[in-house]
Amino acid sequence: MNAQPEILCIGSVLWDVIGRAPVHMRQGADVPGRITRLPGGVALNIAMALVRAGLTPDLLSAVGCDEDGALLIDNCNRLGLGTSHVYRSPDMPTDRYMAVEGANGLIAAIADAHSLEAAGARILDPLLNGALGTAENPFSGTVALDGNLTLSLLDDIVQGRALSAADLRVAPASPGKAERLQPFLRHGCGTLYVNLEEAGLLCQQAFPDATAAATVLLDRGARRAVVTDGGNLACDGTHKGCITGQPPEVLITRVTGAGDTFMAAHIAAELAGADRSAALSRALTTAAAYVSGDIAS
């Protein structure tokens, strides 16, 4: 078995196509702005943020053998990310994400992660074939896992051997996929990173604040729940108690990738030895710097 990487990032690795306008927008708006294409996806965004924090993550994902895929892998390698275990699909295109953002935040987004979903358990083969682990000697490091995987595969992960010894850190890919995290409630494993909307969808109820959401998630079976609420108090809840942190007040210039940046900063802080309060504070400060534009994409 090869030496284990510092951290694995499992999930979507794709191209982000983002349109940003400096004005408030509503449905049907047609305004001038900028359109960019950048490497993205929840797993890749987290991995890039981990690199900025001084870590060396490896990716487990599915990327096509098309021109877009070759360019994406080349970009990942230049960013310092491990790609040797990425599943390269010969017959599926590289996934894409498209979003429109205004001064009032995210207006709309579409995630095309069909190739990742179609690849299924094949992206996890290195965890069982000896490259990163086996069923008898499973990977025991930290894993950032995103909810772009299918519900059945997420269910297999929490019940299988491949990641049974890992420190699992889990986030939904979007509010629309929050309910895919149900297996982690049923089996009481992993740390869940959700915003207030995602927590509400996961629990099928509305919450007034992050602490209320974290408390119910714990009652529903979560081992640990880290809940954010934009510029309002965030909460890190465990069965030993809940702590809160206030995000710094900043001018928002972008939102896509903010949650991934928060999660990565929180993981990096804890791997560096920070306690819960310090880790939450560092994550909130890092995320605030990101949405204000002070941290490059």
SULWOBEL-V862368 format. One record per residue. N is the residue number from 1. PSI is psi in whole degrees, -180 to 180 (999 if undefined). Layout:
[[N/PSI] [N/PSI]]
//
This chain:
[[1/138] [2/161] [3/139] [4/137] [5/166] [6/-39] [7/144] [8/140] [9/115] [10/126] [11/-142] [12/131] [13/111] [14/-173] [15/128] [16/124] [17/109] [18/125] [19/124] [20/136] [21/145] [22/13] [23/162] [24/141] [25/154] [26/174] [27/131] [28/1] [29/145] [30/98] [31/159] [32/152] [33/-159] [34/141] [35/126] [36/155] [37/121] [38/154] [39/136] [40/-156] [41/148] [42/-51] [43/-41] [44/-40] [45/-43] [46/-44] [47/-43] [48/-38] [49/-34] [50/-38] [51/-43] [52/-26] [53/4] [54/10] [55/167] [56/90] [57/154] [58/147] [59/140] [60/114] [61/-172] [62/128] [63/137] [64/162] [65/13] [66/180] [67/-40] [68/-40] [69/-43] [70/-42] [71/-37] [72/-45] [73/-41] [74/-42] [75/-42] [76/-43] [77/-41] [78/-25] [79/-6] [80/21] [81/142] [82/124] [83/5] [84/-18] [85/8] [86/133] [87/123] [88/109] [89/126] [90/-16] [91/13] [92/143] [93/159] [94/136] [95/162] [96/156] [97/135] [98/130] [99/154] [100/126] [101/141] [102/-175] [103/-20] [104/18] [105/-161] [106/125] [107/-46] [108/156] [109/150] [110/126] [111/120] [112/86] [113/34] [114/-33] [115/-39] [116/-45] [117/-40] [118/-34] [119/-34] [120/-134] [121/-12] [122/-27] [123/-18] [124/0] [125/-41] [126/-20] [127/-9] [128/-19] [129/8] [130/-13] [131/-43] [132/-9] [133/176] [134/172] [135/-33] [136/-27] [137/73] [138/158] [139/132] [140/11] [141/-161] [142/140] [143/125] [144/118] [145/131] [146/156] [147/17] [148/-11] [149/156] [150/157] [151/-40] [152/-38] [153/-39] [154/-38] [155/-40] [156/-37] [157/-45] [158/-22] [159/-14] [160/-176] [161/-22] [162/-41] [163/23] [164/-22] [165/2] [166/157] [167/96] [168/128] [169/120] [170/137] [171/145] [172/153] [173/-25] [174/164] [175/-36] [176/-16] [177/11] [178/-35] [179/-15] [180/-13] [181/4] [182/-39] [183/-30] [184/-23] [185/-44] [186/-35] [187/0] [188/44] [189/155] [190/164] [191/124] [192/130] [193/110] [194/155] [195/177] [196/-39] [197/-44] [198/-39] [199/-40] [200/-42] [201/-39] [202/-37] [203/-5] [204/45] [205/159] [206/145] [207/143] [208/-25] [209/174] [210/-35] [211/-42] [212/-42] [213/-46] [214/-40] [215/-45] [216/-39] [217/-40] [218/-41] [219/-30] [220/-4] [221/-7] [222/142] [223/-38] [224/142] [225/124] [226/114] [227/129] [228/159] [229/60] [230/-126] [231/2] [232/175] [233/136] [234/159] [235/137] [236/109] [237/132] [238/175] [239/-3] [240/-8] [241/168] [242/141] [243/154] [244/161] [245/145] [246/122] [247/146] [248/150] [249/119] [250/163] [251/123] [252/124] [253/-13] [254/157] [255/-29] [256/123] [257/-5] [258/-44] [259/-37] [260/-40] [261/-43] [262/-49] [263/-45] [264/-43] [265/-37] [266/-45] [267/-47] [268/-41] [269/-42] [270/-36] [271/-26] [272/-1] [273/5] [274/146] [275/177] [276/-45] [277/-45] [278/-39] [279/-42] [280/-44] [281/-44] [282/-40] [283/-42] [284/-40] [285/-42] [286/-43] [287/-38] [288/-42] [289/-35] [290/-50] [291/-23] [292/-11] [293/4] [294/-16] [295/129] [296/152] [297/999]]
//
